[in-house]
């Protein structure tokens, strides 16, 4: 299979003449092709079978130990003007960027097959979807893209019809960290990545396309590409709402996307539409609608078990690619937090020895198709997307932030998102407990200047009178002796219930300088073991702490200089003044 689109064929020919592959394979996205690649990788040892009785069609891939995570310091946004990339990105001049990375690509595919992967981010027939083509020499990338995207013939047909696509060029190169670059050219809708086989650096449809390039596209075209889960909530009365949530890492994002209602809340149903990325468009009726551009999950596996996320634990027992997990004596995958089995072989293929560190790499992953999830919603394939009732930001704060509060307006909600911060945990490199700003949970993923990004967000207030309400949640408030005030997990549905009631104007709220807080009696605590004192602490604020917080937010916003939108600064000044 080749293509009748001359622009695509010309690009493929140019890449081939530069990288010199032994063969070119145009991917059709078929199950047979997927199995062919699995068999090839089993034969050459880059993939191994797991226990096929207990984990049917599950396989293990081990990465080079130097290539196990995203490399932000080697990731660049290349724009004509440095200020267009902003202080939130590493910048390089496009001409210099092309010259530097192209030198590394010269002849890099000798002895390898070059795979041409046409893919669609979002439902094939959705007007909100966007297409891309990734050229790679990695069969591991191919099998992951098969699970993560709508890949193959139908995607190519749409690309040929629209004559528009994001170009992604990838090679594992020699895996040298010194020759590892992930380059984004948003003005050219182009990505070039070399020297890494890790998902976030190599699966170019994910963070590179669906967030960094798509956020640039979204600003130009009038929509939003966001690092958000999408979850559907059906009440016992049959009322359904869809919520989009943005959380930094270690804040329970995947767990919320796959939340299972507790027995104490009978009649509720929860549907997973997406666990990581949402593309938000205004419909003809002025309502913000969302699609999940992905069709699979590339999730962190440590900590996943029947208690923390039963849906995830169940869905990865079949048809899953595991990366950098340990294995047991009977060849089952194992990771820290797994409630059964013991590690025998660690993630590097060595006999497990606690002296060598964790058995599974802390960033070990699973890749699995979304329809494996028991809470999967067929609306994830709906071309029109789903209407969003609420946008929820969140962070990990042991003191400051209440359990939940509502922004006073869309503009104030943009400030809430811009000020998102989390305290570092043991999962982060560096000191624990440091507050890090991560606006809209997009700090590593926004493909242009954050100041322009906030201006774009603010512009939606003039485009529609039917925008969703904006909220902030914090499941992580603690007592002085370190005990969590809120039980979390499935009980977080009680907070989402209050959010929905606010969207439907069914409950009142306590107006404070930071926004609308729940009255304690309006949080459903039926059959919940929580004291009145704990609930009071969760639904109140400390003005002195918040004054300090808002001054810190102001200093952070000011660091973006003249491009900072005045409306956002005005919101910050207003909240600060109200706290005095």
C-alpha positions in Angstrom: 0.0 0.0 0.0 1.3 3.4 -1.0 -0.6 6.7 -1.4 -2.2 8.7 -4.1 -1.4 11.9 -2.2 1.7 13.3 -3.8 2.7 15.5 -0.9 2.8 12.4 1.4 4.6 10.2 -1.1 7.2 12.9 -1.8 7.9 13.3 1.9 8.2 9.5 2.4 10.6 9.3 -0.5 12.7 12.2 0.9 12.9 10.6 4.3 13.9 7.2 2.7 16.7 8.8 0.7 18.0 10.5 3.8 17.7 7.6 6.3 18.5 4.8 3.9 16.2 2.0 5.1 16.5 -1.5 3.7 12.7 -1.7 3.1 9.6 0.5 3.4 6.4 -0.9 4.9 3.1 1.1 4.6 1.0 0.1 7.6 -2.6 -1.0 7.0 -3.6 -1.2 10.7 -4.9 -4.8 10.4 -4.9 -7.4 13.2 -2.8 -9.6 10.9 -0.2 -6.9 10.6 -0.2 -6.4 14.4 0.4 -10.1 15.0 3.1 -10.1 12.3 5.0 -7.4 14.2 4.5 -9.3 17.5 6.0 -12.4 15.9 8.9 -10.4 14.5 9.7 -8.9 17.8 9.4 -12.3 19.6 11.9 -13.7 17.1 14.5 -11.0 17.5 14.1 -10.9 21.3 12.8 -7.3 21.6 9.5 -8.7 23.0 8.9 -11.7 25.1 5.7 -13.7 25.9 4.2 -13.5 29.3 2.2 -16.3 30.9 -0.4 -16.9 28.1 -2.7 -18.9 30.4 -3.2 -16.1 33.0 -2.3 -13.1 30.7 -3.4 -14.1 27.2 -1.9 -12.1 24.4 0.2 -10.1 26.8 3.9 -9.4 26.1 6.9 -7.7 27.8 9.2 -5.1 26.2 12.4 -4.0 28.1 13.8 -0.6 27.3 17.4 0.4 27.3 18.0 1.5 30.9 18.9 5.0 29.7 15.6 5.3 27.8 12.7 4.9 30.3 11.0 8.3 30.4 10.2 11.6 28.7 13.3 13.8 28.4 12.1 17.4 28.9 15.6 18.9 28.7 16.1 17.3 25.2 12.6 18.4 24.0 12.4 21.6 22.0 9.8 23.8 20.4 11.2 25.5 17.3 9.4 28.7 16.3 10.6 31.6 14.2 10.3 33.9 17.2 11.6 32.8 20.6 8.8 34.5 22.5 6.3 32.4 20.5 7.6 29.3 22.3 7.6 31.1 25.6 9.6 30.6 28.8 7.6 27.4 29.4 9.4 25.6 26.5 13.0 25.0 25.5 13.5 26.9 22.2 15.6 26.5 19.2 15.6 28.4 15.9 13.8 26.2 13.2 16.8 26.3 10.8 19.2 25.3 13.6 16.8 22.6 14.8 16.4 21.0 11.4 20.2 21.0 10.8 21.0 19.5 14.2 18.4 16.7 14.1 18.7 16.0 10.3 22.4 15.3 10.8 21.5 12.6 13.3 18.9 11.1 10.9 21.4 10.6 8.1 21.6 6.9 7.3 20.1 6.0 10.6 17.7 3.4 9.2 20.3 1.3 7.4 19.6 -2.4 8.0 16.1 -1.6 9.3 12.6 -1.4 7.9 11.0 2.0 7.7 7.3 1.9 8.8 4.9 4.5 7.5 2.0 4.8 9.9 -1.1 6.9 8.9 -3.2 7.5 11.9 -6.2 9.5 13.1 -6.4 11.2 16.5 -10.1 11.0 17.3 -13.0 9.1 15.7 -12.3 8.6 12.0 -15.5 10.5 10.9 -15.4 13.3 13.4 -14.9 16.8 12.3 -13.0 17.4 15.5 -10.3 14.8 14.7 -7.0 15.5 13.1 -4.7 13.1 11.3 -1.0 12.5 11.2 1.6 10.2 9.6 4.5 8.8 11.7 7.5 7.4 9.9 9.5 5.2 12.3 12.0 2.3 12.3 10.6 0.8 15.5 8.1 -2.1 15.3 7.5 -1.4 19.1 6.1 2.0 18.0 4.0 0.4 15.4 2.3 -2.1 17.8 1.7 0.7 20.3 0.3 3.1 17.8 -2.1 0.3 16.7 -3.5 0.2 20.3 -3.4 3.9 20.9 -4.8 5.4 17.7 -7.1 4.7 14.8 -4.3 3.6 12.5 -4.1 2.3 9.0 -6.2 2.3 5.8 -9.2 4.4 7.0 -6.8 7.1 8.4 -4.9 7.2 5.1 -8.2 7.6 3.2 -9.1 10.6 5.3 -5.6 12.1 4.9 -5.9 11.7 1.1 -9.3 13.4 1.2 -8.3 16.3 3.4 -4.7 16.7 2.1 -3.6 17.7 5.5 -1.7 15.9 8.2 0.9 16.3 10.9 4.3 14.8 9.9 6.2 12.8 12.5 9.6 11.4 11.8 11.1 9.0 14.4 14.1 6.7 14.7 15.5 5.0 17.7 18.9 5.9 16.3 21.6 4.4 18.6 19.7 5.2 21.8 22.6 7.5 23.0 21.3 10.0 25.5 23.7 12.6 24.0 22.1 12.1 20.5 18.5 12.1 21.7 16.3 15.0 20.5 12.5 15.5 20.4 11.9 18.5 18.1 8.6 20.2 17.4 8.1 22.6 14.6 4.5 23.8 15.2 4.5 26.3 12.4 5.2 23.4 10.0 3.0 20.8 11.8 6.1 18.7 12.0 7.8 16.5 14.7 11.2 15.0 14.5 12.3 12.6 17.3 15.5 10.5 17.4 17.5 8.5 19.9 14.6 7.2 22.1 12.2 4.3 21.9 10.2 5.4 25.0 6.5 6.0 24.5 6.3 9.7 25.3 9.3 10.4 23.0 8.5 7.8 20.3 4.7 7.4 20.0 4.4 10.7 18.2 0.6 10.7 18.1 0.5 11.1 21.9 2.1 14.0 23.7 4.0 15.4 20.7 1.0 15.6 18.3 -2.1 15.4 20.5 -0.8 18.1 22.9 2.2 20.1 21.8 1.3 20.4 18.1 -2.4 20.2 18.6 -2.4 23.0 21.2 -0.8 25.2 18.5 -3.4 24.1 16.0 -6.2 24.6 18.5 -5.2 28.2 19.1 -5.1 28.9 15.4 -8.4 27.1 14.7 -10.4 28.2 17.8 -10.5 25.1 20.0 -8.6 23.6 23.0 -6.2 20.6 23.2 -5.9 19.7 26.8 -4.2 17.3 29.2 -7.6 16.2 30.6 -9.5 13.0 31.3 -13.1 12.8 30.2 -15.6 10.9 32.5 -19.3 10.4 32.1 -21.5 10.3 35.3 -25.0 8.8 35.3 -27.1 9.5 38.4 -29.6 7.1 39.9 -32.4 9.1 38.2 -30.8 8.6 34.8 -29.3 12.1 34.4 -26.0 12.0 32.6 -23.2 14.6 32.7 -19.7 14.7 31.2 -16.8 16.2 33.1 -13.2 17.0 31.9 -10.5 17.1 34.5 -6.9 18.2 34.4 -4.5 17.0 37.2 -0.7 17.0 37.4 1.0 13.7 37.9 0.4 11.7 41.1 -3.0 13.3 41.6 -5.2 10.3 40.8 -6.1 11.2 37.2 -6.4 7.6 35.8 -8.2 6.5 39.0 -10.8 9.2 38.6 -11.3 8.4 34.9 -12.0 4.8 35.8 -13.8 5.4 39.1 -16.1 2.7 40.4 -19.1 4.0 42.5 -18.9 2.8 46.1 -21.6 0.5 47.5 -22.7 3.5 49.6 -23.9 5.3 46.5 -26.2 2.8 44.8 -27.5 3.6 41.3 -24.6 5.7 40.0 -22.8 4.7 36.9 -19.4 6.0 35.6 -18.2 5.8 32.0 -14.6 6.3 30.9 -14.3 8.3 27.7 -10.6 9.2 28.1 -7.9 9.1 30.8 -5.3 11.6 29.5 -6.2 14.0 26.6 -9.3 15.9 25.6 -9.9 18.0 22.5 -12.6 20.6 23.2 -14.6 22.4 20.5 -17.6 24.7 20.6 -20.6 23.1 19.0 -23.1 25.0 16.9 -25.2 25.5 20.0 -22.3 27.2 21.9 -21.7 24.2 24.1 -18.2 22.9 24.6 -17.9 19.4 23.4 -15.0 17.0 23.9 -13.5 14.0 22.1 -10.7 11.8 23.3 -8.2 11.8 20.4 -6.7 8.5 21.6 -8.2 5.0 21.4 -6.0 3.3 24.0 -4.2 3.8 27.3 -0.5 4.2 27.9 -0.6 4.1 31.7 1.8 3.9 34.6 1.4 0.5 36.0 3.0 0.6 39.5 0.4 1.1 42.2 -2.4 -0.4 40.0 -4.4 -3.1 41.8 -8.0 -4.1 42.6 -8.3 -1.4 45.4 -6.8 1.6 43.6 -8.2 1.0 40.2 -10.1 -2.3 39.6 -11.1 -1.5 36.0 -7.4 -0.9 35.1 -6.2 -4.0 37.0 -8.8 -6.1 35.2 -8.3 -4.7 31.7 -4.5 -5.3 31.6 -4.9 -9.1 32.2 -5.2 -9.6 28.4 -4.2 -8.1 25.1 -1.6 -5.8 26.7 1.9 -4.6 26.0 3.9 -4.2 29.2 7.0 -2.1 29.3 9.7 -2.4 32.0 7.8 -4.4 34.5 9.2 -7.3 36.5 8.2 -10.9 36.2 7.4 -13.7 38.6 8.7 -17.2 38.6 5.7 -18.3 36.5 6.3 -15.5 34.1 3.4 -13.2 35.1 4.0 -9.4 35.0 4.7 -7.9 38.4 5.1 -4.4 39.8 5.1 -2.6 43.1 1.6 -2.3 44.4 0.5 -5.6 42.8 -1.3 -7.6 45.4 -0.3 -11.1 44.3 2.8 -12.8 43.3 6.5 -12.0 43.9 9.1 -10.7 41.6 11.7 -13.1 40.3 13.2 -11.1 37.4 13.5 -7.4 37.6 12.7 -4.9 34.8 16.2 -5.1 33.4 16.1 -8.9 33.1 18.3 -9.6 36.2 17.4 -11.9 39.1 15.5 -9.7 41.5 17.6 -8.2 44.2 16.2 -5.4 46.5 19.7 -3.9 46.5 19.3 -3.0 42.9 16.2 -0.9 43.6 12.6 -1.5 42.5 11.6 -4.7 40.8 9.6 -2.8 38.2 10.7 0.6 36.9 8.7 3.3 38.6 7.7 4.6 35.2 6.9 1.1 33.8 3.8 1.1 31.5 0.9 -0.8 30.1 -0.5 -0.2 26.6 -4.0 -1.5 26.0 -7.0 -0.7 23.7 -9.6 1.4 25.4 -12.4 -1.1 24.7 -10.7 -3.5 27.1 -12.0 -1.3 30.0 -15.2 -2.5 31.6 -16.3 1.1 32.0 -15.6 2.0 28.4 -18.2 4.2 26.7 -19.1 3.7 23.1 -19.5 7.5 23.0 -15.7 7.6 22.9 -16.3 6.9 19.2 -19.1 9.4 18.7 -18.1 11.9 16.0 -19.9 14.8 17.7 -18.1 14.2 21.0 -19.9 14.7 24.4 -21.1 18.0 26.0 -19.0 19.1 28.9 -20.9 20.3 32.0 -17.8 21.1 34.1 -14.1 21.6 33.8 -12.2 20.5 36.9 -8.6 21.4 37.8 -6.8 19.7 40.7 -3.6 19.4 42.6 -2.0 17.8 45.6 -2.0 20.2 48.5 -1.9 18.9 52.1 -3.0 22.2 53.6 -4.1 25.1 51.4 -6.8 24.0 49.0 -10.3 22.9 50.1 -11.9 19.7 49.0 -13.7 21.5 46.1 -14.6 25.1 45.1 -16.2 26.7 42.1 -14.8 29.6 40.1 -16.9 32.8 40.0 -16.7 33.1 36.3 -15.0 31.7 33.2 -12.3 34.3 33.5 -11.8 33.5 37.2 -11.7 29.8 36.2 -8.8 30.5 33.8 -6.9 32.0 36.8 -7.7 28.9 38.8 -6.3 26.7 36.1 -3.3 29.0 35.5 -2.5 28.8 39.2 -2.6 24.9 39.5 0.1 23.6 41.7 1.1 20.3 43.3 3.4 19.3 46.1 6.1 16.9 44.9 6.0 13.3 46.1 8.5 10.5 46.3 7.7 9.8 42.6 9.2 13.1 41.7 13.0 13.7 41.3 14.2 16.0 44.0 13.0 17.2 47.3 9.6 16.0 48.6 6.9 18.6 49.4 8.0 21.4 47.1 5.1 23.3 45.5 5.4 23.3 41.7 3.2 25.3 39.3 1.7 23.3 36.5 -0.9 25.5 34.8 -3.8 23.4 33.5 -1.5 20.4 34.1 0.0 21.5 30.7 3.5 22.6 31.7 5.4 19.9 29.8 2.9 19.8 26.9 1.9 23.3 25.8 3.4 23.9 22.4 3.6 27.7 22.6 3.9 30.6 25.1 1.7 30.1 28.2 0.7 33.8 28.2 -0.7 33.4 24.7 -2.4 30.1 25.8 -4.1 31.9 28.7 -5.2 34.6 26.3 -6.7 31.9 24.1 -8.6 30.4 27.0 -9.9 33.8 28.0 -11.2 34.4 24.5 -13.9 31.7 24.9 -15.8 34.0 27.2 -16.7 36.1 24.2 -17.6 33.1 22.0 -20.4 31.5 24.0 -22.8 32.1 26.9 -23.0 28.3 27.5 -19.5 27.5 28.7 -19.1 24.9 31.4 -18.5 25.9 35.0 -14.9 25.6 36.3 -14.0 23.9 39.6 -10.9 23.0 41.6 -10.6 19.8 43.7 -8.0 18.6 46.2 -8.3 15.0 47.5 -5.1 15.3 49.6 -5.8 17.6 52.6 -4.1 16.2 55.7 -4.3 16.7 59.4 -1.1 18.0 61.2 -0.1 14.4 61.9 -0.3 13.4 58.3 -3.7 11.7 58.0 -5.9 12.3 55.0 -9.1 14.1 55.8 -10.9 12.7 52.8 -11.1 9.0 52.0 -10.7 9.5 48.2 -11.0 6.8 45.5 -14.6 5.9 44.8 -15.8 8.4 47.4 -14.7 11.2 45.1 -18.0 10.6 43.4 -19.6 12.5 46.2 -17.6 15.6 45.2 -18.5 15.2 41.6 -22.2 14.9 42.7 -21.9 18.4 44.3 -20.2 19.7 41.2 -23.1 18.4 39.1 -25.7 19.8 41.5 -23.9 23.2 41.1 -24.1 23.0 37.4 -27.8 22.3 37.6 -28.3 25.1 40.2 -29.7 22.6 42.7 -27.6 23.6 45.7 -26.3 26.8 47.2 -22.7 27.6 48.1 -20.6 29.7 50.5 -19.1 32.6 48.6 -15.5 33.3 49.5 -12.7 35.3 48.0 -11.3 32.3 46.2 -14.7 31.1 44.8 -17.8 29.2 45.9 -17.3 26.5 48.5 -19.8 23.8 49.5 -21.9 24.2 52.6 -20.9 21.1 54.7 -24.5 19.8 54.7 -24.5 19.9 50.8 -21.8 17.2 50.5 -23.4 13.8 50.5 -21.9 12.0 53.5 -24.4 9.2 53.8 -22.7 6.1 55.2 -19.4 7.9 55.1 -17.1 7.7 58.1 -16.0 11.4 58.4 -16.2 13.7 61.3 -17.9 17.1 61.4 -14.5 18.7 62.2 -12.9 17.1 59.1 -15.7 18.2 56.8 -15.5 21.7 58.2 -11.8 21.8 57.5 -12.4 20.5 54.0 -14.9 23.2 53.2 -13.2 26.3 54.6 -10.1 28.4 53.8 -7.3 30.1 55.7 -7.2 33.6 54.4 -3.6 34.2 55.4 -2.4 31.1 53.6 -4.5 32.1 50.6 -3.1 35.6 50.5 0.4 34.2 50.4 -0.7 31.8 47.7 -2.2 34.4 45.5 0.8 36.7 45.8 2.9 33.7 44.7 0.5 33.1 41.7 0.9 36.8 40.9 4.7 36.6 40.8 4.5 33.5 38.6 2.1 35.2 36.2 4.4 38.3 36.1 7.3 36.1 34.9 5.5 36.0 31.5 6.1 39.7 31.0 4.2 41.9 28.5 2.3 39.0 26.9 0.5 38.2 30.1 -3.2 39.0 29.4 -4.4 41.9 31.5 -7.7 40.2 32.3 -5.8 37.3 34.0 -3.7 39.7 36.1 -6.9 41.6 37.0 -8.5 38.4 38.3 -5.4 37.6 40.4 -5.4 41.2 41.8 -9.1 41.0 42.6 -8.8 37.7 44.6 -5.8 39.0 46.4 -7.6 42.2 47.4 -10.6 40.3 48.5 -8.4 38.3 50.9 -7.1 41.3 52.7 
